[in-house]
Amino acid sequence: MDLFRDHEAFIAVVARLVEAQYQKASAAQTQINRRSGQLLETSFLFASASVLLALVFAAITVRMASQLVRGMEFQTAELGRVSFHMLEDQEAAARRFSHELHDELGQSLTAVKTNLTALDANGQVNRTRLEDCLRLVDEAIGNVRQMSQLLRPTILDDFGLEAGLRWLCEGFATRTGIEVKCDSRFAGRLPDETETHLFRIAQEALTNVARHAGAKHVRVELEQCPGEIRLTIADDGRGLAPAPPNPRGLGLIGMRARARSAGGDVAVRSQPGEGVAIEVRVPLGQLARPTPG
């Protein structure tokens, strides 16, 4: 009986201990839940503030980036307009200078030659000096005509781009000894500024061939593709170095400026030892007047 009474007392003690531990555990769990709620609320507030700040900074960044992009677009447009006007003024000046050389100085030299020829009528002039003067005047007239054509070839104004390119290739081959093949599959007329830009690009490309390429053959092609005109100047020279070419050294800045003024662009393909190919594509747009027959 004593054992049973001791056992019941022990059970009662254990029950009170368990109840006390349960109460402590419940209190601890309640405290943990309360602190977890506070922590969750604080975290939510921090997260909301962080998202808000991120949105604010993102908006500021997007605004600054858009302002920079608009500024760059404006500057690019301004540069394009300035380049176009510079090229336009350059061509106008070249055209005026060409006409002045051809019309004024050329006529004056021709008149001098006529006067020198007339001096020999009475046979009292030193024949050697006269012939030397006539030779010098002939050379000056030829130089004036060549300069006039190089500044602004009248064949480009009168007969169009195809005739101008053939004249340019023939003169280049004569001066340099480099064989040039000119192949054209377009005989129409383009707007004056487009023909001028394409002619000047071909002129610059051939000048680069003569100065840097060490080529023996050059191919110039003009063809009409769907919706565009394509001009290609390719040589069999030493090509470009493996490193990206310096646009300033090859005059590509001027070529690209002219091509973009005509609404197109320039692509350069090259491998060391395999020559350089310059391809210009400009929108065909509306054809100009037909070429005179």
C-alpha positions, 0 to 999 in steps of 0.5 A: 500500500505504501508503494502504491501511495508513493507511486501515485505521489510520484505520478502526481509530481511528474504530471505537475512537472509535465504541465509546467513544462507544457505551459513554458513551451506554450509561452515560448511558442507564443513568444516565438510566434509574436516575434516571428510576426513582428519580424515578418512585418518588419521584413515586409516593410523593408522589402516594400521600401526596397522595392519602392527605392528600386522603382524610383532609381529605375525610373531615374535611370531610365529617364537619364538613359532616354535623355542621353539617347535623345541627345545622341540621336539629336547629335547624330542627326545634326552631324548627318545634316552638317556632313550632308551640307558640307558635301553639298557645298564641296560639290557646288564649289568643285562644280563652279571651279570646274566650270571656271577652269574650263570656260575662263582659263581654258578659253584664255589659253586657247586665245594665247595659242591662237595669237602665238600661231598668228605671230609666225605669219610674217616669218620674223619670229624665232621658230624654236621659241614659238614652238616651245610656247605652243607646246607649253600652251597645249600642255596647259590646256590639257592640264586645265581640262584634266583638272576640270574633269577631275573636279567635276566631270561634265560627262557625269552631268550629261550622260549619267553615272555609268558613263562617268564610271567608265570614264573614271576607270579608263583614266585610272588605267591610263595613269596607273597601268592597273587593269580595270574592268568596268561592268555596268548593268544599270544605264538609267539616271539617278538623282544628281546627288546620288550619282555624285556620291557614288561617283566620288566613292568610286573615285576615292576607292580607286585612289586607295587602290593606287596608293595602298593596294599594290594591285594588278587588277580592279573590278568596278561593278554597277548593278540594279538590285530589287529596290537598290543600286549596288556599286562594288570596287574590288582589287586583287592587292595585298588586302587589309591587316588582320586588325580592324582597319583605321577608317581615317587611313582608307577614307572610309569616313567620307565614303560612309558619309556620302553613302548615308547621305544617299540613304545607304551604307558601305561594307568592306570585305578583306582578307590579307593577301586577297585584296579589298572589296568595297560594296555600296548599297543605296536605295533606288527610290525614284529614277531620274530622267533617262540617259540621253541617247 
